Amino acid sequence: MADTFEPEPAKQAQPERSFGWWDMFLDPDEDPRSEGGFVGERATILGYLRDQRLTFEMKCAGLDAEGMARRSVEPSNLSLLGLVRHLAGVEQVWFRRVMAGEDITRHYRTPEDPNGDFNGAVPDPKVVAQAWDTWRTEVAFAERFVEQAPDLGVTGTDDGEPIELREVLVHMIEEYARHNGHADFLRERIDGRVGQ
């Protein structure tokens, strides 16, 4: 019996991959991020976290609601908008609940929908604007909390266990770095732009 030829299924057209300074979000001279060179523990940790937050904003810049809500690949529900919502929640939990001891209601997650960060990321301009407002509010709270902390040894409580502010800050750098990698691929899939 002869083998039969099965043509590959048609693939959805994807943006062409390209790279060059002309295709980057900003000219390198206009990049608001630091080039390192921080001195001391506090300046180093806060500098890297600030740069990671700025990187995330840059990866989402210039997209409309449809682009922000575009999913990656099935079965994932990952989108840039979902990441904005997720990171707002991460900021909220670590700085308001764990470090400041506030009794919080999660922004997007509920017991009925623990993936609400991503499931509710729909292509509606109001949803996008609200997500950015929430994220910026939580980042501002975190920055104020850290600014007012006498040192990075200030201790919060995570599920009954003590945790120092320095560990929370390093965890936040890790969280953003991981999701900035996701954002690179998401953005490239949306419009072919390569991360910076």
N, C-alpha and C positions, 0 to 999 in steps of 0.2 A: 504494500500500500504506500503510495507516494505521500510525502509530507505536503500539506496544503499551506499556502502562504496566507498569513493573516496580517493585513495592514495595521499599523499602529493607529490607535484612536487619534482623532484630530486634537491638537493641543491649542489651548487658548493663547492668543497672541500676547506676548509679554513685552514690556518696554525693553529697548535695546540697552545693554549694559555699556556704560561708558565712564571714563574717569578723566579728569583734568581739572586744573584750578578753575577754569571757566565754568565747570559743571558743579562746583562746590557751593555750599550754602552762602559762604562769605569769602571774600578775599582774605587771605591770611593776615593782612595788616589790619583788618576790621574785626578779627576774631576776639570776642570779649573774654575768652578763657585765658587762664594764666599759662605760663610756660614752665611752671614749677618754680624751683628756687625758694621754697618756703623755709622759714627758720623756726625751729621749735615744734614741739608736738601739736599744740593747739592750732597754730597757723597751718601746719602741714595737713592735718586731718580736715580742718574746715576748708582749706583751699582745694583739696581734691574733691570733697563733697560738692562744693560750689561748682566746680568745673563739670562734674558729672550731671548735676541738675541743668546747667546751661547746655550741655551736650544734648540732653534729652529734649529740651525746648527747641533746639536747632533742628533736630531730626524730624520734628513735627511742623516746622515753619512752612507757611505758604499753602497748606492743604485746606481744601474745603471739607465740609461735613462728610461727604461721601468718601473722600480719601482717608480721612481720620478713622472712619468706621469700617473700612475695607478689611475683611478677614484675610488671614495668611493663606493657609491651605487646609482643606478638610482633613481630619475632623476638628482641628484646632479652632477655638473661638478668639484667638489672639488678634488684636488690632491696636493701632496706635492710640485710639480713643480709649480702648479698654485699659491700656497701660497708663494713660493719664489718670483714669479713675482708680486703678489699682495702686499707683504710687501715692495718690492723695490718701488712700486708706492706710498705706504703710506708714506714711508720715504721721497720720493721726494716731495710729496705735502706739508707735514707738515714743512719740514725744508727748502726746496728751495723756494716754492711758498709763504707759509704763513709767515714763520719767516724771510727769506732772501729777500723776495719780488721779486724773479726772475719770469720772464715770461717763463713758461716751456711748453714743449710739453710732454704729458704723454708717458711713455715708451710703454705701451701695450694697454691701453684703447683708443678708438676712439669714436666719436659720432655714427658711424655705428656699432661698436662693443663695447658697454660699459662693457662687460664681457670678454674683450680680455685677461685680466690677466690669466683667467682660460681656455677660449676657445682655446688659442694658446699654451697651455701647452701640447706639443706633445712629444712622446718618441724618441727624436733626441738628441744625445750627444751634438751637437753644440748648440741647444736650451737650454739645461740644463746648459752648461758652460756659455753661454751668460747671462742667468738669474742670476746665482751666481755672475758673474762679475758686473752686474748692481746693484744687491742688495748690494754687498760689497762697490761699489763706493758710493752709496747713504748713507750707514751707515757711511762711512768715512767722507762724507760731513757733516752729522749731528753731528758727534763727534767733528769735527773741529769747527763748528758753536758754539756748546755748550761750548767748551773749550775757545773760544775767547769772549764769552758773559761775560760782567762784573758781572752780577748776573742773577738769574732766573726770575727777574721781567722784563727783556727785552720783548718788546711787538711787536708782528707781527699783521697781519691783515688777518682774515678769513671771506671771503664774506662781506667785509666792516666793520666787527666788530673786535675790538681789542682783542687780546688773549695773555696772558703771556706765556713765555717759560716754566715755571713750569707746566702749565696746559697741554701744548703740550707733555711734557715728561711723565706726568702721563697718559695721553691718550695713548701714545705709549706703556707703560707697560701694560695697559689694552688690547690694540690691540694684542700684542704678546701673552699675557696670554690666550686670547680667542683662537687664532690660534694654540698655542701650545697644547691646548686641542684637537683641530681637528687633529693636527699632531700625537698625541698619538694614536688615533683610526685608522688613515690612515696607520701608520707604523705597527701597530699590524695586520691589515688586509693584509698587503703586505707580511710580513715574520714572524709574531708572536712575534716580539720583543716588550717588554713592556717599556714604557717611563721611563725616569729617571728625 
